[in-house]
Amino acid sequence: EFFVFNWVYRHERIFKLSGSVLNSLLTFGAFLMYTGALFSGIVARYDSLPETAKSSLCLAKLALISTGFIVTFSVVLVKSWRIRRITQKCCLAQRHSMWAVSGERGGALMICILGL
């Protein structure tokens, strides 16, 4: 439901400023973690499952929770970096070296790449 709402109003100013793609990724990561928690409940609830099914569900749970956390945390880091860049925009004019700006962008990009 949030994805549809985000898609319909993506051209509104407030949604553009908040980063509608990032909001969708944040919701997707939370959904992955929630699905992993559901798999954990299925394993705990049904003791009669074969061991191969239990181990497969546990691996799926681990993969979903880990991937969801990485996606969600990466989006939070990118959003925090964007807010920092907006609030520090006045100070960028005072910097003399373009390497400093490139280094910060590369650092944020590297965090996202290593996170995935």
C-alpha positions as CSV (number, residue, x, y, z in Angstrom):
1,E,0.0,0.0,0.0
2,F,2.8,2.4,0.8
3,F,4.5,1.6,-2.5
4,V,1.3,2.6,-4.4
5,F,0.9,5.8,-2.3
6,N,4.6,6.6,-2.9
7,W,4.3,6.0,-6.7
8,V,1.1,8.1,-7.1
9,Y,2.5,11.1,-5.3
10,R,6.1,10.8,-6.4
11,H,5.9,14.1,-8.4
12,E,4.8,16.1,-5.3
13,R,7.4,18.5,-3.9
14,I,7.5,17.0,-0.5
15,F,7.9,13.4,-1.8
16,K,10.7,14.6,-4.2
17,L,12.5,16.2,-1.3
18,S,12.2,13.1,0.9
19,G,13.5,10.8,-1.8
20,S,10.6,8.6,-2.9
21,V,12.9,5.9,-4.3
22,L,14.8,5.8,-1.0
23,N,11.5,5.6,0.9
24,S,10.4,2.6,-1.3
25,L,13.7,0.9,-0.7
26,L,13.4,1.5,3.0
27,T,10.0,-0.1,3.0
28,F,11.2,-3.0,0.9
29,G,14.0,-3.7,3.3
30,A,11.6,-3.6,6.3
31,F,9.3,-6.0,4.3
32,L,12.2,-8.4,3.8
33,M,13.0,-8.4,7.5
34,Y,9.4,-9.0,8.4
35,T,9.1,-11.9,6.0
36,G,12.2,-13.4,7.6
37,A,10.6,-13.1,11.0
38,L,7.5,-14.9,9.6
39,F,9.7,-17.8,8.5
40,S,11.1,-18.0,12.0
41,G,7.6,-18.4,13.3
42,I,6.8,-21.1,10.8
43,V,9.8,-23.1,11.9
44,A,8.9,-22.7,15.6
45,R,5.2,-23.5,15.1
46,Y,5.4,-26.7,13.0
47,D,7.6,-29.3,14.6
48,S,6.5,-32.0,12.2
49,L,8.4,-30.4,9.3
50,P,11.2,-32.5,7.8
51,E,14.7,-31.5,8.8
52,T,15.5,-30.4,5.2
53,A,12.5,-28.1,5.2
54,K,13.5,-26.7,8.6
55,S,17.0,-26.0,7.5
56,S,15.9,-24.4,4.2
57,L,13.5,-22.2,6.1
58,C,16.2,-21.2,8.5
59,L,18.6,-20.3,5.7
60,A,15.8,-18.3,4.0
61,K,15.1,-16.5,7.3
62,L,18.8,-15.7,7.7
63,A,19.1,-14.5,4.1
64,L,15.9,-12.4,4.3
65,I,16.7,-10.7,7.6
66,S,20.3,-10.0,6.6
67,T,19.4,-8.6,3.2
68,G,16.6,-6.6,4.6
69,F,18.9,-5.1,7.3
70,I,21.6,-4.2,4.7
71,V,19.1,-2.5,2.4
72,T,17.4,-0.7,5.2
73,F,20.6,0.4,6.9
74,S,22.1,1.5,3.6
75,V,19.1,3.7,2.8
76,V,19.2,5.3,6.3
77,L,22.9,6.0,5.8
78,V,22.3,7.6,2.3
79,K,19.4,9.7,3.7
80,S,21.6,10.9,6.6
81,W,24.4,11.7,4.1
82,R,21.9,13.7,1.9
83,I,20.7,15.7,4.9
84,R,24.3,16.4,5.9
85,R,25.1,17.6,2.4
86,I,22.0,19.9,2.3
87,T,22.8,21.4,5.7
88,Q,26.5,21.8,4.9
89,K,25.9,23.2,1.5
90,C,26.9,26.7,2.6
91,C,30.3,25.5,3.7
92,L,31.1,23.8,0.4
93,A,31.8,27.1,-1.3
94,Q,34.6,27.7,1.2
95,R,36.4,24.5,0.3
96,H,39.3,24.9,-2.1
97,S,39.9,21.4,-3.1
98,M,37.5,19.4,-5.3
99,W,39.2,16.2,-4.0
100,A,37.5,16.6,-0.7
101,V,34.0,16.7,-2.2
102,S,34.8,13.7,-4.5
103,G,36.2,11.8,-1.5
104,E,33.0,12.2,0.5
105,R,30.9,11.1,-2.4
106,G,33.1,8.1,-3.0
107,G,33.0,7.2,0.7
108,A,29.2,7.2,0.8
109,L,29.1,5.2,-2.4
110,M,31.6,2.7,-1.0
111,I,29.6,2.3,2.1
112,C,26.5,1.4,0.1
113,I,28.4,-1.0,-2.2
114,L,30.1,-2.8,0.7
115,G,26.8,-3.0,2.5
116,L,25.1,-4.8,-0.4
